[in-house]
Amino acid sequence: AMEARFLQTELEALLGRKCFLDSDDLRDLRLLQQAVRESDCLILVQSKSVLFRPYCILEMVTAIEARVPIVGVSLSVAGIDMYNFNLAPAFLTHLERTLEQANPGASSVLTRAN
């Protein structure tokens, strides 16, 4: 979360525009999806747990369906495990099973969003 907030602050200063950060308001999933649809692009901070978070999955799916480009930002910190590019394809291929194993209850958030 700290990395995303830093990125938001830097982009707003650089672009002179407001940048939406999903964690600012996660109460209404319809508003979250609408914010993604209205975006010029979705910046995905590829943290270790990004694929375990149902809101992030929902944002990615919404962006793909709305043809909003997704830009991945991969972070690297010495000694800390980050996003695993090698494990991601298998995780996403079997998302219905793997998401629930990684984050019990996460699938119900996605079900409610549809």
C-alpha positions in Angstrom: 0.0 0.0 0.0 2.8 2.4 0.8 4.3 1.8 -2.7 1.0 2.5 -4.4 0.5 5.7 -2.4 4.0 6.9 -3.3 3.4 6.1 -7.0 0.1 8.0 -6.9 1.7 11.1 -5.3 4.6 11.1 -7.9 2.3 10.6 -10.9 0.0 13.4 -9.8 2.9 15.7 -9.4 4.4 14.7 -12.8 1.1 14.7 -14.7 -0.7 17.5 -12.9 -3.8 15.3 -12.8 -5.7 13.4 -10.1 -4.8 9.7 -10.0 -7.3 7.3 -8.6 -6.1 4.8 -6.0 -8.4 2.0 -5.3 -7.7 1.8 -1.6 -9.1 5.4 -1.2 -12.7 3.9 -1.5 -13.4 0.2 -1.6 -17.0 0.4 -0.3 -18.9 0.2 -3.6 -17.5 -2.2 -6.2 -19.6 -0.6 -8.9 -17.9 2.7 -8.3 -14.5 0.9 -8.3 -15.3 -0.7 -11.7 -16.6 2.6 -13.1 -13.4 4.4 -12.0 -11.4 1.7 -13.9 -13.6 2.1 -17.0 -13.0 5.9 -17.0 -9.3 5.6 -16.6 -6.7 6.2 -19.3 -4.8 3.3 -18.0 -4.6 0.9 -15.0 -1.3 0.8 -13.3 -0.9 -2.5 -11.6 1.7 -2.6 -8.7 2.9 -6.1 -9.0 3.3 -6.9 -5.3 3.7 -10.4 -3.8 0.0 -10.5 -3.0 -1.6 -8.6 -5.9 -3.2 -11.8 -7.3 -4.6 -12.8 -3.9 -6.6 -9.6 -3.7 -10.1 -9.9 -5.2 -10.4 -6.1 -5.7 -7.2 -6.2 -7.8 -8.5 -9.2 -9.9 -11.8 -7.3 -10.4 -9.9 -4.2 -11.5 -7.8 -6.2 -14.0 -10.9 -8.0 -15.5 -12.8 -4.7 -15.7 -9.8 -3.0 -17.5 -9.5 -5.9 -19.9 -13.2 -5.9 -20.7 -13.2 -2.0 -21.1 -10.0 -2.2 -23.2 -8.2 0.0 -20.7 -4.4 -0.6 -21.0 -2.7 -2.2 -18.0 0.8 -1.1 -17.1 2.6 -3.4 -14.7 5.0 -1.9 -12.2 7.3 -4.5 -10.7 9.0 -3.6 -7.5 12.3 -5.0 -6.3 13.5 -4.8 -2.8 16.7 -6.6 -1.7 15.9 -9.7 0.5 12.1 -9.4 0.1 10.0 -11.8 -2.0 8.0 -9.8 -4.6 5.7 -10.7 -7.5 6.6 -14.1 -8.8 6.3 -14.1 -12.6 6.9 -17.9 -12.8 4.0 -18.8 -10.5 1.5 -16.3 -11.8 0.4 -18.2 -15.0 -0.5 -21.4 -13.0 -2.2 -19.3 -10.3 -4.4 -17.5 -12.8 -5.1 -20.6 -14.9 -6.7 -22.2 -11.8 -8.0 -19.0 -10.2 -11.2 -20.4 -8.8 -9.3 -22.9 -6.7 -6.0 -21.0 -6.0 -7.6 -17.7 -5.0 -9.7 -19.4 -2.4 -6.7 -21.3 -1.0 -4.6 -18.2 -0.9 -7.3 -15.9 0.5 -10.4 -17.6 1.9 -13.5 -15.7 1.1 -12.0 -13.8 -1.8 -14.0 -15.6 -4.4 -17.3 -14.4 -2.8 -16.2 -10.8 -3.3 -15.8 -11.5 -7.0 -19.1 -13.3 -7.1 -20.9 -10.3 -5.6 -19.3 -8.0 -8.2 -21.0 -9.8 -11.0 
